[in-house]
Amino acid sequence: METAKINLTVVSDGKPNALKPPVDESTLAHKHVVRGPFWQKIPAYAAVTETEFLDHKWQAKHTITNVAKLMAALGSFASPEFLEDARRGFEKAPMSVRVSPYLLSLIDWANPYTDPLRRQFIPVASRLLPDHPKLGLDSLHERADMPVEGLTHRYVDKALFLALDTCPVYCRFCTRSYAVGIDTDEVEKFHLKVNAERWQRAFTYVSSRNELEDIVISGGDAYQLRAEQIAEIGEALLAIPHVKRMRFATKGPAVMPQKILTDEPWCDALTRVVENGRKQHKEVVLHTHFNHPNEITGITEAAMNKLFERGITVRNQSVLQRGVNDDKDVMKLLIKRLGHVNVHPYYVYQHDLVQGVEDLRTTVQTALDIEKYVRGSTAGFNTPTFVVDAPGGGGKRDAHSYEHYDRNSGISVYTAPSVKKGFFLYFDPVDTLPVDYQRRWADPKEQQAMVDDAINQAQPQQR
């Protein structure tokens, strides 16, 4: 068989004639990240040097945890009206507030109400919406699937190990707000402190279940573990023969990349666990959580380059949020920028039914539309799957794999045959629905009627 020949017409400058016009480098926005001393625009950080700002200990020491600290950092940079709105938001928040100087410096304080980073971390009372009637504090039923405290065993071959209950920052939308952070005026937490005995019970359970091959180490956040604790957890799990995969989960690279650059013991401990796993033919990776392209800076790139040089795979899991990344071009830019810094986009989650953040949730239809748009904009391995983590413990389902979806009532029905029997219902935000259906959701009898109808509509699909 003859090999097909490709004829390229060579033009006068010696380059082959292209089928498409060349792309202007200036339009490749995913390559253009913020660099330089951007933090110095914040009054409190105006004299902070690069060496100080890159110090993870400095970042932790100057973290914002209340309105007084926010006011001290911003000075007159934010209006008194906004700060008062934030004060009332802090009081109503079910999640503790904790924001790094790095993150604070990336917020557009000329437009704080619309800024996508502010929306994720600093609550303002004026934007809050009533919770959905079907919302629960632990909507994913993680505690119901805990055979031992702090270890959720839902999927057949995977378990979630919640090693601790603190994070370098606290996200308003955290699905684990039932346990993460300190108690608030709104929520008394189910605490999961670092505890050697509790950890050992988890390791013993994993060791006793031969089907468990994949362990996620989360919390809280693996960033908050000391270097020796990273090593302890890693080596304990690597020593279990049937554990083949391990993921350390952390928001850290998105909110405090400085730790990777300046906390050498922590980074070295993670590297050793990864290398020891590789020698045993076991996969150890880092899972992180970027939600918006503005979270990726030159500091991020340097941190991700360091991990890449050490052979550490980094994957990303985003949460789809209203006013943050529910715009198709914003999501496309995020995905492209992640790929540019060697972070693989893995999942985009439909926002869980979390208390106090109804203003951030979107419809399932939003996820379907954005996924259709972004697919094909980059390589398949750098294109995330859009998923609904099914309320009630059904696990992650492809957003488009519903058995029934009523756009009027906002109810989507999923099944999870390899996880649990039954139907799992997700609910779009009430304020996004037609007015007559908003009224129906205000009536408990109508609520149940809509749920029953959705399940009845889904049942024929299961026959």
N, C-alpha and C positions, 0 to 999 in steps of 0.2 A: 504494500500500500504506500502510495506516495505521500510525503509530508506536505501539508498545505503550506503555501507560501504567502507571506504577508508583505504586501507592497506598501512602502511608506514613501510618500512624495517628499523629497527634501527641498526646502525652500532656500532662498539665497543666503540666509545667515547660518546655514549648516544644520539647523534643527528640523526634525521631522514635522510634517504638517499635521496638526492635531485635529481631532474630531470635535473637540470642545474648546472654547476660548480659555486662555489661562486665567487663573483666579488671582485677583489682586490680594497680595499678602495682607494688606491693611484690613481686609474684610474677614480674615480668619480670626474671629474674636476669641476663640477658645485658647489661642496662644498668648493672648495679651492679659497677663495677670498684674495685679497691683504690686509695685515694688517701691523701695525707698522708705523713708521714715514716716509712713502714713499716720502712725499713732500720735505724732507730735501736733496734729491739729486739735487733739483733745487737750483742754487747758491743763489738766492735772499731769499730762504726760509730755508737755511741751519741751521739757529739758531732759527727758529720758533718752539715754543713749541706746544705740543698737545692741551693745553688749548687755545692758540691763534688760531691755525688752525681750531679748532672746533667752533670758534666764527663766527656766520653768518655775523656779522657786519665787522669783519676783512676780511672775504671773499669778501664782497661787496666793501669795501674800496680799496682793492688791485686788483680789476678786471682789466684785460687787455683790452684796447680799441683802442690801436694804436701800430704801430711798435716800437716807442720809449719805450713804457712800456714793450713790448715783449723783446726787447733787454736788458732792465734794469733787467728783471727777469731772463733771461737765461744766460746773460754774454757770455762766449765763448762756452756755451753748444750747441748752434746751429751755423752752419757755416755762414760766411758773405754772401755766395751765396744764401743760403736759406732765410736769412732775407731780402735780396734785392728782391728775388722772392715774398716773403710775402708782402713787401711794395707795389709792383706793383699790387699784388692781392687785397690788401685792397683798392687801388684806383679804381679798376675795379668792385668791389663787389657791387651788388644791395642791399645787406643787411648790416646793421651796424655790426661791429665786437665787440664782448663782450665775454670774456672768463674768467671764475673764476680760482683762484689759484689752487683749487682742481682739476679742469679739466686739467689745464696746467701740473700739477704734474703727471698725468696719461698717458701723451703722451710719446712715446718712441722717445726721441730726438736724439738717435743714428740713427734712421731711420724715420725721420719726413715725408718724402714723401709718405711712405706706411702705416704710422700709421693710424688706422681707426678713432681715435678720432680727430687727426689733420685735417683729410679730411673733417670732419663735421663742423668744426668751424673756421679754419684758411685758407683762400683762398691763393693759390699761382698762379701767372699769367701763369706760364709755363704749368699748367695742365688744364687750362680752354679750353672749346670747344665751337664752335658757338651754339647759341640757335637753337632749332628746329623751322622750318618755321611756324609751327602752334601754337607756344607758345604765351600765353598772360599773362599780369601781374597778372590778377585775373582769372586764368584759370577755377576755380570752380564756377565763377559767384556768389560769396557770396554777393557782393554789389547789384547785380540785384535782389536778393531775400530778400532785407532789407525793410520791411514795415516802420520801423523807424530806425534812424541812430544807427548802432552798434548791431542790432538784426536781424539775418538771420532766416527766417521762410521758410524752404524748404520742410521738411517732414511734413506730416499731423499733427502728435502729438508731434513734437520735435522742439525746437528753440535753436539757438546758440546765447548766449549773450556775446558780446565782451566788457568786462567791462573796458579795458584799452589797451594801445598799447606798453607796455614795458615788458621786461623779464629779469631774472637774468643773462642769457647768450643769444646770438643770434645765431641761427642755420643758416648755409649757405642755407639750403634747405627749409626754412620756406615757407609754402604755402601762408602765409599771409604777404609776404614781401611787398605787396602793402600798408600795414598799420602799420606794426610793426617796432619799432625803429625810429631813426632819419633819416632825408633826407640824401641821399648819392649823389655822383657825377652822379650816374646812374639813380636814382629813386627819384621822389618827392612823398612823402607819402600821403595817405589819413589818417589823424590822428584821433585817438579815445581816447582822453584824459579822465581821470576820471572827470566826470561832473554830479553833482546831478540831474540837470534837464534832461539830456540825459538818465540817469539811470531810472528816474521816468517815462519817456515816454515809455521806454522798459517794465517796470513793468505794466504800464497801459495797454499796448497792450496785454501782456501775460494774464492779468486778464480778458480782453475782449474776449478772444478766449477759449471757453470751451474745445476745442479739444486738447489744449496744455497740455500734461501731463509730459513732459520730457524736462528739461532745462540744457544745458551745459554752464557753466560759464568759459569763456576763455578770450582770448585777442590776443596778450599779454599773460600774465601769472598770474594766481591767487596767485603765490608766492609773487608778487609785491604789492598785496593788503595789507593794514594795517589790524590789528586784528579787529578793529571796522568796517572796510569795509566788511570783511568776514562775520561778524555778520549781518550787515545791509542788504547785498544781500541775505544771507541765510534766515533771518527771513522774509524779504519782500516776497520771493518766497514761503516759507512754509505757509505764511498766505493766499495764493491763494488756495482755496479748490481743484481745479482740477489739480494742479501741484502735481504729485505723486513721481517724481524722479528728482534728481538733481546731477550734476557731476561738481566738481571743477577740472579744467584741469590745470596741471602744469608740466613743464619740470624739476622743481626744484629738486626732489629727485635724478635725474640722474646727476645733475651738481653742486648741492650745498646741499647735505643732512644735512649739519650742521644746517640749519635753523630749521629743525624739532627737532633737539636735543637741541638747545640753544635759539630759539625764543619762549619762553613759551607763551606769550600772543597770538601769531598767532596760535600756535598749540592748545591752549585751546579754542580759538574762533571757530576753525574748529570742535573740539570735541563737543562743545556745540551745534553747528548746527546739527551735525550728531545725537546726543542724542535727541534733540528736534524733529528731523524728525522721529526718531524711535518711539517716544511716540505718534506721529500722524500717525504711520503706513506708513511713507514716507521714501523712500530710498535716502540717501545722501552719495556719495562715492567720492573718489579721483581718477582721471585718470592721469597717468603719461606717461613718454616717454623715455624708455631706448632703445638704438639701438645696443649696443655691450656689450658682457659679461665683458669687461675690465672696463666698467662704474660702475660695482657693486663691492663695497669694504666692508671691515669690518665696515666702517662708515655708508655705505648704510644699511647694515644689522641691525645695532643698531637703525637707524632711522625707518626702516620698522617694527622692533620689537616694537618700541614705539607706532606706529600707530596701529599695530595688537593688542597690549594690551588694547588699547582704543576702540577696536571694529570697527575700520575704515577700510573698504574694499578699496583696491588699485588695480586698473587694469592698464594694460600697452598697449600702442599703439606705435608700431615701424614703421619706414619707411625703406623700402628695398632700400639699397644704394650700388652702385658699389664700391668695395674695402673696404666696411665697414662690411656688413652682408649678402652679396650675395653668400656666401659660405655655403653649406648645413650644414656642421659640426659647423660652427660658429653660425648659427641660432639655431641649436639644443642645443648648449651650452647656448646660451642666454635664450632660453625658459626654460631649466632646472634650470638655476641659478635664474631666476625670481621666479619660483615656490619655490625654496629653501628659498628665503627671503619673502615668502608670498605675492608676487605680481602676479596677474593673467594675463597671456598673453591674450590679447583680440583681437587686430587687428595687422596685418602687412600690411601696405599700399604700393601699388605700388607708387613709387616716383611721385609726381605731376609734371606737366609741369611748372617748376619754372624758372624764368630768372636767368641766370648766373651760373647754376650748372648742365649743361648737362653732365659733367664728373661724376656725381653721379647717374644718372638715369640708370636703367636696362631695359631689355625687359620683357614683360608679361610672356614669356616662362620661364624666370628665376624664377619668382614667382611660376608658376605651378610646376616646377621641385622641388623647395625647399619644397613647401607644401606637395607634395607627400612623400618626404623623412622624414620630421619631424613628420608627423602624425603617431601615434603609439609609439613614443619614450617616451611619458609620458601620464598622464591622459587627457581625452578629455577636461575637464574644464580648463586645463592648456595648451591647444593647440590653438594657435590663428587662426583666419580666415584670409586668404590672400585676400585683396580687392583692387579694383580699384575705387578711388573716381572719378566718371565719369566727365571728363571735360565738361563744359557747364551747370553744375548744376543737373546732373542725380543722384547724391548721390552715396553712397557706394554700389558697386556691387561685388559679389564673382568673383575673378579673372577668374575663369574657366567658368563663366556663359555668356561669349560673344556669340553674334549671329553669328559673323564671325571674324576670325583672320588670316591675311595674314602675315606669318613670313618674307616674302621677302620685302614687303612695310613697314612692322612694324605697320600696322593699325589694331587695334581691335575695334569692334563695339559692343556697349552695348545698351540695352534698360532698362527703369525703369518704368514699367507700373503703379506702385503705387506712383510714384513721379512726373514724367513729361512725356509728349508724345514726341516721336521723337527718333532719334538715337544719341548716344553719343560716340565720337571717342577718343581713346587713341592712342598715337603715340610712338613707340619704338625709342630710340636714333638713329639718322641717321648713326653714325659711327659704329654701330653694324650690319648694314644691308649689303647685298651683294653689291659689287662695282657698278654694273649696276643700282641698285636701289638708291644708294647714288647719282649717277648722275641725276637720275630722280627727286630726291628731290631738286636738284639745279635749276630745271626748273619750274617756276610757273604754266605753262600749264600742265606739267606732274603731278605736285602736285594735281591739281584739278581732273585730270583723275584718279589718284589712289584713291582719296577720293570717287569719284562717283562710281568707280568699287566696292569699299568695301561696300558702302551702298547698291548697287544693289545686291551684293552677300548676304547681310544680310536680305534683304526684304523677300525672300521666307520663311525664318524661322518664319516670323510673320504672315503668312497666316493661 
